[in-house]
Amino acid sequence: MIVLGIDPGTANTGYGVVAQRRGRVVALDGGVIETPAGQALERRLATIHRRLCELIAEHRPVAVAVEDLYFGANARSAFAVGQARGVVLLAAGQHDLACSSYTPQQIKSAVCGSGRAEKLQVQQMVQRLLSLTELPRPDHAADALAVAICHTNRAPLAAAMVSA
């Protein structure tokens, strides 16, 4: 099972691709889709969409997992993240891929055992869980790998609950 995890944003969209092999989760790819700050929003979203479609074609995931929108103190950035998230959902839908959403707390809990884990702790646990030689960087890529790990661990349980 190959999963594409996404940490959405208009400036930086993190992506992480993991596969389940022989009971272990392994990293296949990870990085950040960056868009220039001065570029028009529609161009930034088009860049994100184009790159997501390339990643889907390259890795052929069976599912896409995306971090849920978090409404913090800055509503303006939340709207921008929501627009990037919409592009992720569009790309998944265009490729007939199931797309699951997870809150930051669910992701941190699945990876670290605590929904209140700090960024560094998430990076360290992603490194351990995927047997990486170095901390995954930048943090958007680490977060996206964490989203993919979360889905990989939760998907069998969710499927069992649906069929029960």
Secondary structure, DSSP 8 states (H G I E B T S, - for coil): -EEEEEE--SSEEEEEEEEEETTEEEEEEEEEEE--TTS-HHHHHHHHHHHHHHHHHHH--SEEEEE-----S-HHHHHHHHHHHHHHHHHHHHTT-EEEEE-HHHHHHHHHS-TT--HHHHHHHHHHHTT-SS--SSHHHHHHHHHHHHHHHHHHHHHHHHH-
